[in-house]
């Protein structure tokens, strides 16, 4: 038991070193690390050598400081390659449909459009029509706007210039001025609303999903017919979808302190 306890303590200390170096890209020396860990210099050096031999830390020859090693690029790529956003998001689609009673969607952007990659139908008799694999516009769907709004400004301008702002209903935003005003509101709130802008009779609340670089990679939404989606229910849908998107973004590595905050619908 004593040996096991020592081993676990060593692992814990090694992981603590990784966490410390993650926050200090320029690196730290053995003395600084031993002080932060509250261990002797010899103990800190042994831990560093174990991490160094496996490629998890490297040493600057000139400063003799230790920093994270290239092994983390390899490990990070493997993790990234094995992340299936549909699998990760599936429980959240179920939760959203259960809570709201409406259809939940997951979508990504492809070639200036969104593509629905997963959905969970509402059990209600009257519901919106959508298919996995269906493509739709960025500027007028709830889930499209949730992605569109968090792209870099220059990318948004490029897409508007190339695709225009096609009118789908009487409520579609078709001018750059109106689109940018809506984008600023979405960025402030953290979620988007489709108020019959793509399909008459359908309202939707959606929010973006970010990766560990804080880049928008997908969107999640809840949509339903206007006969059920009152203003009060739409506010509830927005709250739930934003909560789901924040949790998903954090699962994908985004830092907690960068998440959006919910504000009241105006």
C-alpha positions in Angstrom: 0.0 0.0 0.0 2.8 2.3 0.8 4.5 1.7 -2.6 1.2 2.2 -4.3 0.6 5.5 -2.5 4.1 6.7 -3.5 3.5 5.8 -7.2 0.2 7.7 -7.3 1.8 10.7 -5.6 4.5 10.6 -8.3 2.0 10.5 -11.1 0.0 13.3 -9.5 3.2 15.5 -9.2 4.1 14.7 -12.8 0.7 15.8 -14.0 1.0 18.9 -11.9 4.2 19.8 -13.7 2.4 19.5 -17.0 -0.4 21.8 -15.8 2.2 24.3 -14.5 4.1 24.3 -17.8 0.9 24.6 -19.8 0.4 28.0 -18.1 4.0 29.2 -18.6 5.1 28.7 -22.3 8.5 30.2 -21.7 9.3 27.4 -19.3 10.6 27.1 -15.7 13.8 25.9 -14.1 14.2 23.0 -11.7 14.3 25.3 -8.7 11.2 27.2 -9.7 9.3 24.0 -10.3 10.4 22.4 -7.0 9.2 25.5 -5.2 5.8 25.4 -6.9 5.5 21.7 -6.2 6.8 22.0 -2.7 9.3 19.2 -3.2 13.1 19.0 -3.2 15.1 19.9 -6.3 16.2 16.3 -6.6 12.6 15.1 -6.7 11.6 17.7 -9.2 14.5 16.8 -11.4 13.6 13.0 -11.3 10.1 13.8 -12.3 11.3 16.1 -15.1 13.7 13.4 -16.4 10.8 10.9 -16.6 8.7 13.3 -18.6 11.7 14.4 -20.7 12.6 10.8 -21.7 9.1 10.3 -22.9 9.0 13.5 -24.9 6.4 15.3 -22.7 8.9 18.0 -21.7 11.9 19.6 -23.4 14.7 21.7 -22.2 16.0 25.0 -23.6 19.8 24.5 -23.8 20.5 28.2 -23.3 18.2 29.0 -20.4 18.1 25.4 -19.0 14.3 25.9 -18.5 11.8 23.1 -19.1 8.7 23.5 -21.2 6.1 21.2 -22.7 7.4 18.8 -25.3 6.4 17.9 -28.9 4.8 14.7 -27.7 1.7 16.8 -26.8 1.2 17.7 -30.5 1.1 14.0 -31.3 -1.2 13.1 -28.4 -3.4 16.1 -29.2 -3.8 15.1 -32.8 -4.8 11.5 -31.9 -7.4 12.9 -29.5 -8.7 15.3 -32.1 -8.9 12.6 -34.8 -10.9 10.4 -32.6 -13.4 13.0 -31.5 -16.8 12.3 -33.1 -18.9 15.4 -32.6 -22.1 13.5 -33.3 -21.3 10.9 -30.6 -20.4 13.6 -28.1 -23.5 15.7 -28.9 -26.0 12.9 -29.0 -26.9 13.0 -25.2 -27.4 16.8 -25.5 -29.8 16.4 -28.5 -31.8 13.9 -26.4 -31.8 16.3 -23.4 -32.9 19.2 -25.5 -35.8 17.3 -27.1 -36.9 15.9 -23.8 -36.9 19.3 -22.1 -38.4 21.4 -24.9 -40.6 18.8 -26.7 -39.2 20.1 -30.0 -36.8 18.8 -32.7 -33.0 19.2 -31.9 -30.4 19.5 -34.6 -26.6 19.4 -34.9 -24.9 21.0 -38.0 -21.5 21.9 -39.4 -20.5 24.4 -42.0 -19.4 23.3 -45.5 -18.8 25.4 -48.5 -20.6 28.5 -47.2 -23.7 26.4 -46.1 -24.7 24.4 -43.1 -25.1 20.6 -43.3 -27.3 18.9 -40.8 -25.3 15.9 -39.4 -27.6 14.7 -36.7 -31.2 15.3 -35.4 -33.6 14.0 -32.9 -37.3 14.3 -33.7 -40.0 15.7 -31.5 -42.7 13.3 -30.5 -45.3 15.9 -31.3 -47.8 15.3 -34.2 -47.0 18.6 -35.9 -43.2 19.2 -36.3 -40.7 20.7 -38.6 -39.4 18.8 -41.6 -35.6 18.2 -41.8 -33.2 15.5 -42.9 -29.7 14.6 -41.9 -27.5 15.6 -44.8 -29.8 18.5 -45.8 -28.0 21.7 -46.7 -29.3 25.2 -45.8 -28.2 28.8 -45.8 -26.0 30.3 -43.1 -27.7 33.7 -42.9 -31.3 32.8 -42.2 -31.4 29.5 -40.3 -30.9 29.6 -36.5 -28.1 27.0 -36.5 -26.5 28.7 -39.5 -26.5 32.1 -37.9 -25.0 30.6 -34.7 -22.0 29.5 -36.7 -21.9 32.5 -39.1 -21.8 35.1 -36.3 -18.7 33.6 -34.7 -16.6 33.4 -37.9 -13.9 36.1 -38.3 -15.3 39.4 -39.7 -13.3 39.1 -42.9 -14.7 35.6 -43.5 -18.3 36.8 -43.0 -17.7 39.6 -45.5 -16.3 37.1 -48.0 -19.3 34.8 -47.7 -21.8 37.7 -48.0 -20.0 38.9 -51.1 -19.9 35.4 -52.7 -23.4 34.1 -51.8 -25.5 37.2 -51.1 -28.3 37.3 -48.6 -31.1 35.4 -50.4 -34.7 36.1 -49.4 -36.6 33.0 -48.2 -39.5 34.6 -46.3 -40.8 38.1 -45.5 -38.6 38.0 -42.4 -35.3 37.0 -44.0 -32.5 39.5 -43.3 -31.4 40.6 -46.8 -29.2 43.6 -46.3 -25.6 43.8 -44.9 -26.6 46.4 -42.4 -29.4 44.2 -40.9 -27.2 41.1 -41.0 -24.3 42.8 -39.2 -26.7 44.2 -36.6 -28.0 40.7 -36.0 -24.5 39.2 -35.8 -23.5 41.7 -33.1 -26.6 40.7 -31.1 -25.9 37.0 -31.5 -22.3 37.6 -30.3 -23.5 39.5 -27.3 -26.2 36.9 -26.3 -24.2 33.8 -27.3 -27.1 32.3 -29.2 -29.2 33.0 -32.4 -32.9 33.1 -33.1 -34.6 32.2 -36.4 -37.9 34.0 -36.3 -39.5 32.5 -39.4 -36.5 33.7 -41.5 -35.9 30.5 -43.4 -39.3 28.8 -43.2 -42.7 30.4 -42.5 -44.3 29.0 -39.4 -41.0 27.8 -37.8 -39.0 29.3 -35.0 -35.6 28.2 -33.8 -33.0 28.9 -31.1 -29.4 27.8 -31.7 -25.9 28.2 -30.3 -22.4 27.7 -31.5 -20.0 24.9 -30.5 -16.3 25.8 -30.1 -13.1 23.7 -30.1 -10.0 24.1 -27.9 -8.8 27.0 -30.1 -12.1 28.8 -29.5 -13.0 28.3 -33.2 -16.6 27.7 -34.1 -16.9 24.1 -35.5 -20.6 23.3 -35.3 -24.0 24.5 -34.0 -26.8 23.0 -32.0 -30.4 24.0 -32.2 -34.0 23.4 -31.2 -36.8 24.2 -33.6 -40.6 24.0 -33.7 -43.8 25.4 -35.1 -45.0 28.8 -34.1 -48.2 27.4 -32.7 -46.2 25.9 -29.8 -43.1 28.1 -29.7 -44.4 31.2 -27.8 -42.0 34.0 -26.8 -41.8 32.4 -23.4 -41.0 29.0 -24.8 -38.5 30.5 -27.2 -36.6 32.1 -24.3 -36.6 28.7 -22.5 -35.3 27.0 -25.7 -32.5 29.6 -26.0 -31.4 29.1 -22.4 -31.3 25.3 -22.8 -29.5 25.3 -26.2 -26.9 27.8 -24.9 -26.3 25.6 -21.8 -25.9 22.6 -24.0 -23.5 24.4 -26.4 -21.4 25.6 -23.6 -21.1 22.2 -22.1 -20.2 20.7 -25.5 -17.6 23.4 -26.1 -16.0 22.7 -22.7 -15.9 19.0 -23.5 -14.0 19.8 -26.7 -11.4 21.7 -24.7 -12.6 25.3 -24.6 -11.8 27.0 -21.3 -14.6 27.6 -18.9 -13.8 31.3 -18.6 -14.4 31.9 -22.3 -18.0 30.7 -22.5 -20.9 32.9 -23.5 -23.3 34.1 -21.0 -27.1 34.1 -21.4 -28.9 37.4 -21.5 -32.7 37.9 -21.7 -34.4 37.9 -25.1 -35.1 41.4 -26.2 
